[in-house]
Amino acid sequence: MQQLLAEAQKMQEKLMSAQQELADTEVQGSAGGGLVTATVNGQGELVDLVISPQAVDPADPAETAETLADLVLAAVRDANRAAGELQQQKMGPLAEGLGGLGGLGELGGGEPGQPGQPGQPGQPGGGPSGLGGLGLPGV
């Protein structure tokens, strides 16, 4: 049992390290051929948004506003997709390693032996990594 708890502690340290790496890493998404560029960190938080002046048509402000809204949404979605891929790269192998540590749920907020269910990013026990059973915040 002591060895299992030591392994769980090591795994939790690796997970915390990977989560910090994700928080420190930024990825970009773009739309409209680069007219709008969104930057998110590896946890999916929007940290920067750049709109090219070429995206603005002063002759048609209503159409420009509508187009910009669509481009911003597309760029943010593209950046979040890239962040999701980064999360999978960083957290996927660690989550797979939890398969052999079945009783870890009792260390966190999850059910004993359950790795947690995917939820909303940033929610305890949530996120695409499904690591809620360890009581770690979602990523």
N, C-alpha and C positions, 0 to 999 in steps of 0.2 A: 504494500500500500504506500509506503514511504517513497519507493522508487516511482510509482505512478504520480504521486504529488510533485516530485521533483521534475518529472517530465512535463507535467502540466505547467509548472512555473516557467520552465524553459520555453515552452510553446507560447505562453502568454507574453513573455519578454520579446520573442520573435514577432508576434503579432503587433505588439505596441510599437516596435521598431518599424515594421512595415507600414503601419498607419501613419507614423511620423513622416516617413519617406513620401507617402502619398500626399500628405498635407503640404510638404515642401516642394513637390513637383508640379509644374504647370504645363498644360497642354492647350492647344489652340484648335478652334474650329472656325470655318469661314463660310460665307454665302455670297452669292452674286459675283463670283469670280474675284473674291477678295475685297468687295466693297464694304463688307462688314466682317470684322474678326472678333471673336469672343475668346477670352482666355479664362480657363477654369483650373483650379488646383486638382490634384488627384482625388480629392474627396467630392468633386463636383460643385464646389463653390465658385461662383462667378467672381473673378478678381479684376477683370479689365474688359472693356468693350470699346472697339475703335470703329468709327463710321467714317468712311472716306468722303471728302467733300464732293467727289464726283457722283455720289449716290443722291445728292440733293438737286432737285430741279426747281429753281425758284419760280419758274413760270407756272408750275402746277403743285402748290403746297399740299393740297388734299391728297393727290395721288402719291406724292413723295412720302407723306406720312404713312400712308397705307403700305407702300412698298417697303419703307424702312422697317416698319413693324414686322412684316413677313421675313425680311432679311435677318433681323435681329433674332427672331425665333429660330430660324434655320441655323444660324451660326451658333447659337447657344446649344441647340440640340446636337449639332455636329461636335462641339467641344465636349459635351457630356457623354457622347458616344465614345470619344477618344479617352475620356477619363474612366469610363466603364471598362474599356479594354485594358487600361493601365492597372485598374483595380484587380482585374482578373489575373493579370501577369504577376502582380505582387502578392495578392492574397490567396489566389487559387491553390498554389502548392501547399500553403500553410493550412488551408481549410481541409485539403485532402489528408494531411497528416493527422487531423483530429479524428479520423475514422477509427483508429486503433485506440483512442483514449475515451471510450464510451461514457464513463461516469463523470465527466467534467462539468456537466450541467449544474450540479449542485454547488459549484464554486461561484456561479453567477446567478443571474435572474431567471435562467431557463429551467425547464423541467429536467430532473436528473436523467443523465444519459442522452439527452437530446441536444443537438448542436445549435438549436435556435432556428427560427424561421426568417426568411428574407422579409424585410419590411421597408419602411421609408428610410432613405439615407439620413443619417444623423440621429435616428431614434435608437435608444438603448435596445440592444438585441436585434436591431434591424440591419438594413443594408444588404447589398447583394452577396456579401461574403457569408451570410447566415451564421454568424459567430455569436449569436445572442446567448447561447448556453454558457458562454464564458463570462457573461456580464460585461462584455466590451461594447463600446458604442459602435453602431453600424458605420460602414464606410461608403 
